[in-house]
């Protein structure tokens, strides 16, 4: 008996971000974190968004492996405390924003449906820093993954 396994990379294959650049989401993050403090000037938004970029760079420099996690990024996001912001709240907001900022690629969704109809097993892979739970939620929200599908995140 032959088992067909179809693997799909998650980002830019199954899902696409609605932002022009991945870092654009960090401006939404800054806006969400600073709005309640009336600190959401253009300069403040830019400063905090750039600090998020720098936190990721620091996390990559200090990592003992190629891939990092969002937890590592926030462990190096020291600027949050200077702004009086809670790192866990900031991380949770970033995950919410990431979840909302993806859309399925319909042609790939159709291929996944066809693979299942042909009796194939579907697996997903990603090298993204987001937690596996968030990536799975993205896939399931857009009817790409089913609960029994495997997701491998490096």
Secondary structure, 3 states (H helix, E strand, C coil): CCCCEEEEECECCCEEECCCCCCHHHHHHHHHHHHHHCCCCHHHHHHHHHHHHHHHHHHHHHCCCCCCCHHHHHHCCCHHHHCCCCHHHHHHHHHHHHHHCEEECHHHHHHHHHHHHCCCEEEEEECCCCCHHHHHHHHHHCCCCCCCCEEEEC
